[in-house]
Amino acid sequence: MFDGGEKCAVVGVFGVKSSAKLAYLGLYAMQHRGQEASGISVSNGEKISTIKGRGLVSMVYDDAMLEKLQGESAIGHNRYSTAGNDSILDAQPIFARYALGELAIAHNGNFPNAQAVRQRLIDKGAIFSSSMDTENLIHLIAQSHQVKLRQRILDALNQVDGAYSLVFLSRSKLFAARDPRGFRPLSIAKIGDGYMVASETCAFDLAGATFVRDIEPGEMVVFENGKEPESIRFAASEPKRCIFEHIYFARPDSMLFGESVYDVRKGLGRLLWQEKPVEADMVIPVPDSSIPHAIGVSQASGLPFELGIIRNHYVGRTFIEPLQKIRDLKVKKKLSPIRSLISGKRVVIVDDSIVRGTTSRKIVSLLKEYGAKEVHMRIASPAVLFPCFYGIDTPNKEELIANNLTVSEIADYLKADSLAFLSIDALKKAVHSHEDFCLSCFDGNYFHNL
Ligand code: AMP
């Protein structure tokens, strides 16, 4: 599988002065969706300019740069890190000149069959400059025989299968499209006289935009000067939204697929407790991602919610070698239990998921080292048994701990006094219309041609 947009953020702004600054704010709010690289392309109606750089949004851009990016439409992207690729070549938006002019694209998602499409394009003479699935789209659009860009984009989308939330910027238009299964989110908001689209609604909150609606699976929206946004249904909608967005990936203050992420997470915690209670003194989250889930566990159990582990938000590399070897220095730099709180206590530690098991193992050992009498691990999602092909960065089957060990073997490996996962049935109960969700990382039901 080629590397695609993966677990990234996309944003688009149309018909507003300072569109680049609004795109910047959107990307800033969606930093959690990708920290490796960030980029913004702006059109001033005559030409498209792009800035891309490695690292966090706050490191990539400064005021002077954003001031130079003048124009009333923009798209932007945050890239999530995946091993082994040159992050600048693989940073987005991707820009190209082709028969109809200039085009920039930003992508969140993954095309599982990208390699076959790429080979077909290479056989026809295409030259690629990155390892991203997204580059396929540029070539498919450039080679299309359709006259108008919107038709060329639809032509290209019809030739790819997989997960995408995409924004396209031409000199005069913005296009935003979601794949027919709608794996990844993409919403529209109103801002001033213009519009904003973003992977997550938390981007609108920071930019001061007002949420209008989600783009539907199989829908492309065209933004053009002097016209209302035009909706094109290019494929029948067969929703398979990513459940992992709700479990872990999205920000808790976002509305995702029509539901509050925070509420869904608390619901997961409540259901987890109903299924797998245990005698204990307190509930603590693995900060920060599991805080809402742990609140749900606490509310359902009546056990006090405590911040038993404090997370250091300023972790970087340690340049000074410690005087003596400190066990688990890496995890201790990031997470530090409150000794006086947990010492001698039976704690329920809640995490949103277990993937390889590395995090949980270190956390259990840390809690024990700080004096916890019993450590009961509760996971607010089912065991991850299958890799994701649609843009969540889960590893190969062999690396997934639940694929190799039973629940009690995992508990032994973690050295936890007990371990329990949420059931798939309970997970389905935590969201509206569960049949519209993709649960492939838990049940192995995939939705593309394998
Ligand atoms: P692991 O240590 O491999 O079991 O990873 C599980 C931990 O990583 C949990 O604490 C999750 O909050 C977090 N997590 C889950 N999925 C992902 C992902 N796709 N990328 C990064 N972190 C994740």
Residues whose N, C-alpha, C, O or C-beta is under 5 A from the ligand:
A	BS01	AMP	Y248 S289 D351 D352 S353 I354 V355 R356 G357 T358 T359 S360 I392 D393 T394
